[in-house]
Amino acid sequence: MRPDMNVLLGGYFPNFVSAGEERLRGTGTLIQRNGDLQVESAGRPGNFFGMAYLPGLMPANLRANNLP
C-alpha cells in the first residue's frame, strides 16, 4: 500500500505535487528539485519506488543514495 504522502511530507507536500506535475506522465524516472525538496521516483503502477529528502538538511559527508 502506498503511504499517505500528504501526512508523510507535511508542509512539503505541495512541492512534491508540483514536482510530479512538471513532467509528462510515463516519461521515465523523475528527478526534480522543487524548492527545498528533492524528489526521485520511478516505477509503474504496483511497482513504485523512490525517495524525497531535503538536501539542505543532509550532513555534508552524507549522500542520499547511501541511506538505507
Secondary structure, 3 states (H helix, E strand, C coil): CCCCHHHHHHHHHHHHHHHHHCCCCCCCCEEEEECCEEEEEEEECCEEEEEEECHHHCCCCCCHHHCC
